[in-house]
Amino acid sequence: MTRDGNEWSVERSRIADVLKVIETKKEQLLLNTTSLKEDIIDLRKKFWDDVTVNFDEVDDAVETYASIKQQSELLSERERSHGHYHKNKQLLERMEKSPYFGRIDFEEEGEGEEQIYIGVSSLMDEKEEYFLVYDWRAPVSSMYYDFEPGPAHYLTPSGTVKGEIELKRQFVIENSQLAGMFNTGITIGDSLLQKVLGDRASSQMKSIVATIQKEQNAIIRNESSRLLLVQGVAGSGKTSAAMQRVAYLLYRYRKQIGADQILLFSPNQMFSSYVAAVLPELGEEPMQQSTFQEYVSKRLDSEFTLQTPFEQLEASLATKASGAGPYNQETVDFKSSVYYKEMIDHYLTQLSTNGMKFRNLKFRGEVVITAEEIKEYFYQLDPSMKMANRVDLVKDWLFSELKRIEKEEQAKDWAEEEAGLLSKEEYHQAFQQLERGHNFDEETFDDFEKEEWLLRNWVVKRRIDSLRRKVADYQFIHIRKVYGGMFHDSYSIQNQKLPKSWEIICNRTLRNLQQRYLPVEDQTPYLYLKDQLEGKKVNTSIRYVFMDEAQDYSIFQFLYIKELFPHAQFTLLGDKHQAIYSHNHGQKTILDEQVHEGKATKMELSRSYRSTKPIVDFTKCLLKDGAEIEAFNRDGQLPRVWKTERNTEAKKAIIDVVRSRQKEGHKTIAILCYSLEESKLAYELVGEELDAALIYKETQSFQEGVLILPVYLAKGIEFDGVVVYNAANPGYQFEGGHLMLYTACTRAMHELDIFIHNNCPILSGIPVELYMKKETAAL
Ligand SMILES: Nc1ncnc2c1ncn2[C@@H]1O[C@H](COP(=O)(O)OP(=O)(O)OP(=O)(O)O)[C@@H](O)[C@H]1O
């Protein structure tokens, strides 16, 4: 299509018309907003003028309360509307720059043809009669992503609408100007995608609404599955699809759910900040985000020193790199399995008749209720009751016992003494608290005896309340000992297959518990046991849970998370080829359908969009079963493998390579290392000269420039150029190590440079025509 052709001028003039409507709507909105703003200021100023305040009689007080309530409701309604207007204004401003990106001409069976323009939000004409632009999430818009010209259909709540797409067109509208226009046959034409994917990396992920692919659209709009599994190769758009799916669900169920009812479990906080801008860009509130580790810390931090997943990984990387084999692998495998969960369930059945461990309750340094008494009470309760219910009955009994003890203590000498020795501040505090609790009338504090008695009560209560809090928090159960009970000789595990190194596992677990150290593999099982005894801490308000990088969760972790959100539908997205954590080497991941016993729907994405074709062709050869990976046809240079012998040589080579990438215009360049230790070495070698940032903690945020970081911290993120610091690190050669190298190389969008300081068997299997061998002398 030529730029001066008739079609161009028709589309240009339509854009101009739509922009006029947007302008008018903006003016209208501004007018309404101004008057609303004035209303709000006025209401705030005169808030008390319209309220009749009278507390003389009960009836007057009720009336006063009602009138305050009415006035504040009016104010908050106005404030809400103002927020709403503000959001609409932002959307209109966004649409002003680019009102739409697609068009389909659709002839519905038995009806005339309609031109459907599609954009980030819908827009009606000035009379609010017909749509100038349809929201990309509207049912009719789905055809844009799903069909080429020809027969097409879409689903509406009242049934399927069939018809024919006569034309499908894409637009590039930048700064209100038509910059490109393509009629397209296939789903979403290559030209636009080429353009989008050729752009530079950014510290914030972008939305992909204009170029969503058919297979991604199926994930985004899936409504039927309670458990959706998405296995997608590196760069296939899993995270992007997840973000658009959140936006879709917020639109589809806008009357039923809000952004605070959607939760994304992300791999780390750097990733969270990377994806945070996508939903606001689409005019939606961001969903809740958390890492599983944050949840675990909240629950167990006060009881244990917790190992972080990164510490666990580092420990395992260090032993692999030294050639000693995976650290602690059998323990990790065992404790991450469903089998271990079943073992805990079995243990719980035993606990219902014997073996529970309780703590003595101490008051002023003396035991007032012994662990033995608590145990006796517990085991005389009906054993057919759930453990958690029995524990609650014990709690109620303890509360009543504490009441009795409180009374007894009030009569003791220490209470009299302590009441007599209160400081001025304490006395004041006691007076205020007693006043609040209506424990005395005005005369009481003038009556010496009464006052003394009240103060005695107060000092006893103050002390016993801290004990009450402990009881309320179930601290009377010695969970650490209960958990450890499974690893004692006295516990007989019948008919259960245990790992070969069971004895070592037992000793190590008991030692850790004694030292109050909880490694990652014990954290979820410990919480699971704790919840079975104390009652589950479920969250019923969350309706959708997304788990990105799902291959990094153990089956046990997933089962646990699933129980935490009983009313939620789950979307798990991940890539089996990027499973770099200890618990999933060679094991089934939660992306396997079999793990979910036929209750999951699985979708696969095999096309990679992030990297250029030469990079994808190279990286897929790092995998044994990479043949299924398909590259999007975007041109680029072959990856380069640089061989350096000595550190001084490597230093110069890496600096030169990074500088030449910068000269080519690339802004984010990552030097990816095997471990944190290697990252520190790399930083020492080239950090200062390249003005690079060393990323060593997951809490650091993602920024432009040269970054030096371990591969596992770069998960889910992408860079213009990637430099692999040393692909010959022995750790990569170990079982699962090639997946780390694969993860590292697939972070590159445009350029990939790999350094090897030695021979590198892992690269020897890659056909030589897929990369350039470089000697450093060539620099
Ligand atoms: N349909 C699309 N249109 C435009 N860009 C896309 C599309 N799908 C994916 N991309 C781009 O491809 C890149 C990779 O996407 P994303 O990070 O969502 O993939 P991923 O599958 O989560 O990757 P990984 O598993 O490697 O972290 C991003 O830059 C994204 O914008």
PDBQT file of the ligand as one rigid body, heavy atoms in Angstrom, charges set to zero:
ROOT
HETATM    1  N1  LIG A 801       3.119 -11.507  20.746  1.00  0.00    +0.000 N 
HETATM    2  C1  LIG A 801       4.182 -10.776  21.016  1.00  0.00    +0.000 A 
HETATM    3  N2  LIG A 801       4.330  -9.572  20.477  1.00  0.00    +0.000 NA
HETATM    4  C2  LIG A 801       5.422  -8.809  20.746  1.00  0.00    +0.000 A 
HETATM    5  N3  LIG A 801       6.401  -9.183  21.564  1.00  0.00    +0.000 NA
HETATM    6  C3  LIG A 801       6.288 -10.382  22.135  1.00  0.00    +0.000 A 
HETATM    7  C4  LIG A 801       5.187 -11.238  21.898  1.00  0.00    +0.000 A 
HETATM    8  N4  LIG A 801       5.369 -12.354  22.617  1.00  0.00    +0.000 NA
HETATM    9  C5  LIG A 801       6.522 -12.211  23.278  1.00  0.00    +0.000 A 
HETATM   10  N5  LIG A 801       7.078 -11.017  22.981  1.00  0.00    +0.000 N 
HETATM   11  C6  LIG A 801       8.329 -10.455  23.488  1.00  0.00    +0.000 C 
HETATM   12  O1  LIG A 801       9.247 -11.515  23.668  1.00  0.00    +0.000 OA
HETATM   13  C7  LIG A 801      10.031 -11.288  24.831  1.00  0.00    +0.000 C 
HETATM   14  C8  LIG A 801       9.925 -12.478  25.747  1.00  0.00    +0.000 C 
HETATM   15  O2  LIG A 801       8.663 -12.497  26.334  1.00  0.00    +0.000 OA
HETATM   16  P1  LIG A 801       8.430 -13.044  27.805  1.00  0.00    +0.000 P 
HETATM   17  O3  LIG A 801       9.450 -12.485  28.724  1.00  0.00    +0.000 OA
HETATM   18  O4  LIG A 801       7.001 -12.875  28.116  1.00  0.00    +0.000 OA
HETATM   19  O5  LIG A 801       8.766 -14.579  27.547  1.00  0.00    +0.000 OA
HETATM   20  P2  LIG A 801       8.892 -15.777  28.572  1.00  0.00    +0.000 P 
HETATM   21  O6  LIG A 801       8.328 -16.952  27.878  1.00  0.00    +0.000 OA
HETATM   22  O7  LIG A 801       8.283 -15.408  29.868  1.00  0.00    +0.000 OA
HETATM   23  O8  LIG A 801      10.454 -15.896  28.669  1.00  0.00    +0.000 OA
HETATM   24  P3  LIG A 801      11.440 -16.631  29.703  1.00  0.00    +0.000 P 
HETATM   25  O9  LIG A 801      10.834 -17.932  30.097  1.00  0.00    +0.000 OA
HETATM   26  O10 LIG A 801      12.667 -16.824  28.894  1.00  0.00    +0.000 OA
HETATM   27  O11 LIG A 801      11.662 -15.686  30.817  1.00  0.00    +0.000 OA
HETATM   28  C9  LIG A 801       9.542  -9.990  25.431  1.00  0.00    +0.000 C 
HETATM   29  O12 LIG A 801      10.358  -8.940  24.975  1.00  0.00    +0.000 OA
HETATM   30  C10 LIG A 801       8.146  -9.835  24.866  1.00  0.00    +0.000 C 
HETATM   31  O13 LIG A 801       7.767  -8.483  24.780  1.00  0.00    +0.000 OA
ENDROOT
TORSDOF 0
